[in-house]
Amino acid sequence: MPPTEVVYFEETNGSCPLLDWLDDPRAVTPKVRDKCIVRVERLQEHGFELRRPDADLLRDGIYELRVRMGSVNYRMLYFFESGKAVITHGITKEGSVPDREIDLAIRRREMFRANPEKHTHAE
């Protein structure tokens, strides 16, 4: 299977929620950031075929990349669109992923579908 292109969702104001989260030292330590980057690389390598423990389907076409450090769970939410994996944002969670986070990813997917160029982060 060829590599899957992974892109990051960009808000209308130009911010990139995933990169903002990964760069926030209050949210993510450098070691967790490194583990998150490895998960993104695995998503590139395996695409739709990536499964637990690295990834899982949440609901409504929204997936999670899964990272655990000690007792803390980190998740990066994403969806597939036109053969690409689009990562919307990252969260730290205790129990299950809150519905509001999945709903946010769904809203971002609709924004992305309406205007992919505007909502694709370019580095």
C-alpha positions in Angstrom: 0.0 0.0 0.0 1.4 3.4 -0.9 2.0 6.0 1.8 -1.0 8.0 2.9 -0.7 11.8 2.7 -1.3 13.3 6.2 -2.3 17.0 6.4 -3.1 19.2 9.4 -6.4 21.1 9.6 -6.0 24.9 9.6 -8.6 27.3 11.1 -9.9 30.3 9.2 -7.5 32.5 11.2 -4.5 30.5 10.1 -3.9 28.7 13.3 -3.2 24.9 13.3 -4.9 23.3 16.3 -2.7 20.2 16.3 0.6 22.0 16.1 -0.6 24.5 18.7 -1.4 21.6 21.0 1.9 19.8 20.3 3.9 23.0 20.9 2.1 23.8 24.2 4.4 22.6 27.1 1.4 22.7 29.5 -0.4 20.1 27.3 2.4 17.9 25.9 5.9 17.1 27.1 8.7 16.7 24.6 8.7 12.9 25.1 4.9 12.8 24.4 5.4 15.1 21.4 8.0 12.6 20.0 5.6 9.7 20.5 2.8 11.7 18.8 5.0 12.3 15.8 5.8 8.6 15.6 2.0 7.9 15.5 1.6 10.4 12.7 4.4 8.6 10.8 2.6 5.3 11.3 -0.6 6.8 9.9 1.4 7.8 6.8 2.8 4.3 6.4 -0.5 2.4 7.1 -3.4 4.7 6.3 -6.8 3.1 6.6 -5.1 -0.1 7.8 -3.8 1.4 11.0 -5.5 -0.2 14.0 -5.2 -0.6 17.8 -3.1 0.0 19.7 -2.0 2.9 17.5 -5.4 4.1 16.2 -9.1 3.4 16.5 -12.5 4.5 15.0 -14.5 6.7 17.4 -17.7 7.4 15.4 -19.1 9.1 12.3 -15.8 8.6 10.4 -13.7 10.2 13.1 -10.6 8.3 14.2 -8.1 8.7 16.9 -4.3 8.3 17.0 -3.5 6.9 20.5 -0.6 7.7 22.7 -0.2 6.8 26.3 2.5 8.1 28.8 2.2 6.7 32.3 -1.5 7.0 33.2 -2.2 9.8 30.8 -3.9 9.3 27.4 -3.2 11.6 24.5 -5.3 11.5 21.4 -5.1 13.1 17.9 -8.4 13.1 16.1 -8.5 12.7 12.3 -10.6 11.7 9.3 -10.0 10.6 5.8 -10.9 12.7 2.8 -10.0 12.2 -0.8 -7.3 9.7 0.1 -5.7 12.0 2.7 -5.7 11.7 6.5 -6.6 15.1 8.0 -5.6 15.6 11.6 -8.0 18.1 13.3 -6.6 18.5 16.8 -5.1 16.8 19.9 -6.5 16.3 23.4 -5.5 14.8 26.7 -8.2 12.6 28.1 -9.0 10.5 31.1 -12.0 8.3 30.2 -13.5 8.1 26.7 -13.0 10.9 24.2 -15.7 13.5 25.0 -18.5 13.9 22.5 -17.7 17.6 22.2 -14.2 16.7 20.9 -15.6 14.3 18.3 -18.3 16.9 17.3 -15.5 19.5 16.9 -13.6 17.1 14.6 -16.9 16.6 12.6 -17.4 20.4 12.2 -13.8 20.8 11.1 -14.3 18.0 8.6 -17.3 19.8 7.1 -15.2 23.0 6.9 -12.4 21.1 5.2 -14.7 19.5 2.7 -16.2 22.9 1.8 -12.7 24.4 1.1 -9.8 22.0 1.4 -7.2 24.5 0.3 -8.2 27.1 2.9 -8.2 24.5 5.7 -4.9 22.6 4.9 -2.0 23.8 7.0 1.1 24.6 4.9 4.4 24.5 6.6 
